[in-house]
Structures are given as structure tokens and as C-alpha cells.
Amino acid sequence: MDFTVRVLLLILVLQTLRGRKEKVMDKSVRVGLLLAGISLTLCLGILYARSDVLIGTGLVCDTQTQAEQYVEKWTGDSDATLKLVNDAAGPNSCLIATVVFTDPKQVSLRRNSQGLFEITEITVLGSPGFKFPDPIVWYTLVPFTGREAKLPLHLAQHRHPVQDIPLHEKFYATWMRPDNPKVSCCNMMDCYPTEIKFTAGKLYARRREDGHWLPIPPEKIERNRDNPDGRNHICAPSPTASYPENTVFCFTLGWSS
């Protein structure tokens, strides 16, 4: 980070954190910037002359790699973890600050003992009381919460293990479409465990036949029935079937890692 910017942010951090110690990964609300909509004050609107700005306190890093390393090297203490990352990357490559930003974009996912984290690129405009001469691209962390926190990063298993076939047959045979409960999700031919990813805030699942990433419509996600084995499952026709492009019949999120 530019020396002047570092000094200004360090002063801001000292003011913000004076008299207490931030544990950014002890409590999920303290990890990353608060990307849920936060009402900005009138002075921020005047200072930045735009309505799409957000404000939050959390980890910011110069690069995506540094933010990923913060998750991977987590020691249980924010200060110790920051020191590990900054000793390798350079002083203040990552720090805790309150910033005004816009355009959050997910770029990767990382997991540690605290849970699953989205590495998010943000365009930082300044602090609540100081506007940078030019916007700066930095990276922060956003925690997954609730059921999403247990989503696996990778699921290589696309076929049914022999010992699981009865379980799958029982589940698939009685699985009805979430958006049309009177219609079946189909059968063993169309349903299988799958791999998922989140891109730009949208959920995708990999189609078995060709590896194509299918966007999962919210109305196709199962919300009223327990997952049979902790994996992600999808029911979708093959790409050669006579259905509209990207058709998905049913989907259920996994919960095991």
C-alpha cells in the first residue's frame, strides 16, 4: 500500500480499535467488511457523491493471495496471523481498517478451522473521513454463516458408492420438485451428487455428463427435506435431452466437509 495511505489507515485503526483488541475471526461479524447493506450517513453521501458506497470494518489486503494466506495461516489470534502474513508479504500488506468501498466481487473461497470464507475484491474509496485521490482495489474476507458455512469446497464424487445406492434410491424416488411438489425430481438417471461453486453471488452446480456449470435457480433448492448424506445433489437432464438450456429439476445443498 502507498506509504501515505498506510499511515492514514494506521491512524484510523488506532482510533477505531483504541481500548480493545479486534479478533476478526473469533466472531464472524468481525471478519471481513460488513457487506450486508449498511445505511450511510448524509456526510458520506456528500463526501463521495454517489449512492452505491458501503462502509465496514475488517481485514483488507493488497492482494488476493495475502487474503487467502490469512485464512490458511489462521492461528487463533488475529494479531499473530497478521504478523505471519505481513512478515512474508511486507509491512501492513494486510491490516484491520474501517473503509468506504464499492463493487464487492467474490474471487475465491478458503476454509479453516473457523469455517468457510469468501475472498472478496473491493474497490476502496477511502475512510469515513478521508477520500483517497484515486480508488484502490483491495481484498477482504466475508464469512459464510449457518448452513452455508459447512459447504464443501470440492466434491469429486459424482457416482453413487455401492453402499449408498439404497439411500440414494430411497431419497431420489420420493424427492418432489421444490417449486412443484406434485411432480417428481425424476430418478437415478437424472439425480446424482455434484460439485458446487459460488460466482458473483450465484450458486452453480457441475453437470455430470459434460462438466458444465449449471446456474441453480433459488426456487429449485430444497428447503423442506433433510439432505440424505451431507453431499450436494442435483437432478438435471443430460445436455442431449430435449429440455431448455441449463434446466435443473431439483437441488439440495450438502453440509459435510
C-alpha positions, 0 to 999 in steps of 0.5 A, a space after each residue: 500500500 502507498 506509504 501515505 495511505 498506510 499511515 492514514 489507515 494506521 491512524 484510523 485503526 488506532 482510533 477505531 480499535 483504541 481500548 480493545 483488541 479486534 479478533 476478526 475471526 473469533 466472531 464472524 461479524 468481525 471478519 471481513 467488511 460488513 457487506 450486508 447493506 449498511 445505511 450511510 450517513 448524509 456526510 458520506 453521501 456528500 463526501 463521495 457523491 454517489 449512492 452505491 458506497 458501503 462502509 465496514 470494518 475488517 481485514 483488507 489486503 493488497 492482494 488476493 493471495 495475502 487474503 487467502 494466506 490469512 485464512 490458511 495461516 489462521 492461528 487463533 489470534 488475529 494479531 499473530 496471523 497478521 504478523 505471519 502474513 505481513 512478515 512474508 508479504 511486507 509491512 501492513 500488506 494486510 491490516 484491520 481498517 474501517 473503509 468506504 468501498 464499492 463493487 464487492 466481487 467474490 474471487 475465491 473461497 478458503 476454509 479453516 478451522 473457523 469455517 468457510 470464507 469468501 475472498 472478496 475484491 473491493 474497490 476502496 474509496 477511502 475512510 469515513 473521513 478521508 477520500 483517497 485521490 484515486 480508488 484502490 482495489 483491495 481484498 477482504 474476507 466475508 464469512 459464510 454463516 449457518 448452513 452455508 458455512 459447512 459447504 464443501 469446497 470440492 466434491 469429486 464424487 459424482 457416482 453413487 458408492 455401492 453402499 449408498 445406492 439404497 439411500 440414494 434410491 430411497 431419497 431420489 424416488 420420493 424427492 418432489 420438485 421444490 417449486 412443484 411438489 406434485 411432480 417428481 425430481 425424476 430418478 437415478 438417471 437424472 439425480 446424482 451428487 455434484 460439485 458446487 461453486 459460488 460466482 458473483 453471488 450465484 450458486 452453480 452446480 457441475 453437470 455430470 455428463 459434460 462438466 458444465 456449470 449449471 446456474 441453480 435457480 433459488 426456487 429449485 433448492 430444497 428447503 423442506 427435506 433433510 439432505 440424505 448424506 451431507 453431499 450436494 445433489 442435483 437432478 438435471 437432464 443430460 445436455 442431449 435431452 430435449 429440455 431448455 438450456 441449463 434446466 435443473 429439476 431439483 437441488 439440495 445443498 450438502 453440509 459435510 466437509 
